[in-house]
Amino acid sequence: MDGQVNLFGVMVSLAGAKEALQKTNELFADSKRHIIRFVDTKACMTAKNDEDCKALIERGDLVLPANLSTEEGVKQYVKGYREVFWHKDYFEGLFTKAVDEAMEIYFYTATDKEYDQISDFLLDSFPYLAIHGKSMESLYESDTGEINSRYGMLANDINSVAPEILFLYVDINEQNSFLERCYDVVNARVMICGTGMFYYISGEQVSELSGDEVMPEKLGKRLVYMFERIKQAIKGMAFKSAVLLNKSKDTDSKNDEKSD
């Protein structure tokens, strides 16, 4: 589906996983550097009150919902049926391409645990995937306490790999800080910024057409995933309410302008 919706000033694409993957492949075919933003509710609400944050997000070549919470917000602006953005389908396609083309992938995460969880899961599914990375946690332990020193070490480590895909899997403030300081000095083809996209790794996010049965050994993960879905659903309902309230204010404002 073509088009975008405005979530508190952030223009989010209505593309499904297949369309987004096609667009991503087009970016790789271009020799220029590109940014893909996956926005969560924090990113949207931060951009609402921060023009600099909004401007940095707008630099992205593609802006997509990061998780079920932002997905709820997007759906409020779409009349009729809209296919859910299946993160699992998108990233399976992306990582398959990475393996086929021997791409290097670099993850910058908030914690060592987060990096280990994501890399272990991906290597279990894609054993030939070339994954590298650092966490904010590890950099804080080794730097001098100065921000420039931390980003300098991170940029050097990224450039030693020269990844085709750089994941900034940190919150919106850290994403923007990195882009402001390091965008021009890091050697990475496509930067994918956002958190929440890999919530499905604790279970199975599958399309409705899938006929896969849940194996007994996966029941534990499914329970974890169920609780994660509940948490996302609660966040989604809160964000949905905020979006509907914002839509109502916009409509009232436009009606007042017409009456004047």
Beta strands, then each sheet from edge to edge (+ up, - down):
strand 1: 4-7
strand 2: 10-13
strand 3: 34-39
strand 4: 62-65
strand 5: 104-109
strand 6: 130-135
strand 7: 165-169
strand 8: 190-193
sheet 1: 1+ 2-
sheet 2: 4+ 3+ 8+ 7+ 5+ 6+
end
